[in-house]
């Protein structure tokens, strides 16, 4: 199996708009800067796009050197400032306890107005992929999107719906299903897929409008629902990073 990296995406604040870049440093905890921050409710529960669909229309920029964070909202409002860490709090991250520090500044108030409920911005000790270090990076064959589009009866499916770090060209649809437990070189890095990424209602939302406009879950249930997988409604895989390294667009992807 030999493929090529066809996209690289990340976001510094979980659930906000994805950045697409030409290259990135893949660390043990995931792509550098990916999901460095996230929002929580007053009770400490993770806020995602099911809770606040318009959050995916917010663009977050984090300058690691200056330690500044900027949020740009769809209406043109921009909120920027230096990151100041506050008290440590216990959060519920997909029902798993996770310690994080409150981030003091204007961002919580701005997103609270967007969400219609109080939220707080936090920074965990490590980046916050959904599946911990076992899900530090996510991979999806681009041809898998074509198969899903056929089952939906549409021309194309925007990969941003699935918020995957790396797209892979040059392999068969759902080839990534067979990579679980195997060492996969991607650019200068090596990853070991740990399991499938199960899908939820967030994938039904249009990345440009946050409106529900495509029944991705029904299509996945129809043609993927009977498979033996690690999570229901699978689409793509999550991987641990065995060897950190730089990954660039066009870099080779292959089994070791």
C-alpha positions, 0 to 999 in steps of 0.5 A, spaced: 500 500 500 502 506 497 498 513 498 500 520 498 498 525 503 492 529 500 490 534 506 492 536 513 488 540 517 488 542 525 484 547 529 487 550 535 480 550 539 476 544 539 470 545 535 472 551 531 473 552 523 479 547 521 485 550 518 488 547 512 496 547 511 501 544 507 505 541 512 505 540 520 509 537 525 506 530 528 508 530 535 506 524 540 500 528 542 498 529 535 499 535 530 502 541 533 497 546 536 491 541 534 485 542 539 490 546 544 484 549 547 476 547 548 470 550 551 466 547 557 459 548 560 458 551 567 458 544 570 465 542 566 462 538 560 465 539 553 462 543 548 462 541 541 458 542 535 452 538 537 451 543 543 453 550 539 453 548 531 455 556 529 462 554 533 464 551 527 464 557 523 469 561 528 476 561 526 481 560 531 488 563 531 493 561 536 500 564 536 505 559 540 511 564 540 507 570 543 502 566 546 496 570 544 489 567 541 484 570 536 477 568 535 474 571 528 466 570 528 462 569 522 459 576 523 466 579 522 467 580 530 474 579 532 476 577 539 484 577 541 488 577 547 494 574 551 493 567 554 492 568 561 492 561 565 487 561 571 485 556 576 485 548 575 478 545 574 476 538 573 472 537 566 468 532 563 471 530 556 466 525 553 464 522 559 472 522 561 475 526 567 480 531 565 484 536 568 485 543 565 486 550 566 481 556 565 483 561 560 482 568 562 480 573 557 475 575 552 473 569 549 469 565 554 464 571 554 464 572 546 462 564 545 457 564 551 453 570 547 454 565 541 452 559 544 446 562 548 449 559 555 455 560 559 461 557 557 468 557 559 475 556 555 480 551 558 487 549 556 488 541 558 496 539 560 496 535 553 492 537 546 485 534 546 483 529 541 477 525 542 480 519 544 487 521 548 493 519 545 490 513 542 487 518 537 492 523 537 492 523 529 486 521 524 486 518 517 481 518 512 482 515 505 479 520 500 476 515 496 472 513 502 468 520 501 466 518 494 463 511 496 459 515 501 457 520 496 455 515 492 450 512 497 448 519 499 446 520 491 450 526 491 456 528 487 461 530 493 462 530 500 466 535 503 471 532 508 471 538 513 464 534 515 469 529 518 474 533 521 480 529 520 487 531 520 490 527 514 487 525 508 490 519 504 490 519 496 492 513 492 488 508 496 482 504 495 475 506 499 476 504 506 483 501 506 484 505 512 480 499 516 485 494 515 491 498 518 489 497 525 494 495 529 499 496 524 505 501 523 504 506 518 509 511 515 506 518 514 511 523 511 517 523 516 512 520 522 510 513 524 503 512 526 499 506 529 491 506 528 488 504 534 481 503 531 475 506 527 472 513 528 465 512 530 460 518 527 455 523 530 450 528 528 456 533 527 457 530 520 450 532 518 452 539 519 454 543 513 461 546 514 460 553 511 453 554 514 452 549 520 446 547 518 444 540 517 443 538 510 446 531 509 444 525 512 451 522 513 449 517 519 443 514 515 448 513 509 453 510 514 448 505 517 446 503 510 452 501 508 457 500 514 452 499 519 453 491 519 461 491 519 465 489 525 468 495 527 471 498 534 466 504 534 459 504 530 458 508 524 465 508 522 468 513 517 476 513 518 481 511 523 484 514 529 492 513 531 497 513 536 504 516 534 509 511 534 515 516 531 514 523 531 516 527 525 514 532 519 508 531 515 507 535 508 502 535 502 504 529 497 508 525 502 508 518 501 503 514 506 505 506 506 505 500 511 511 498 514 
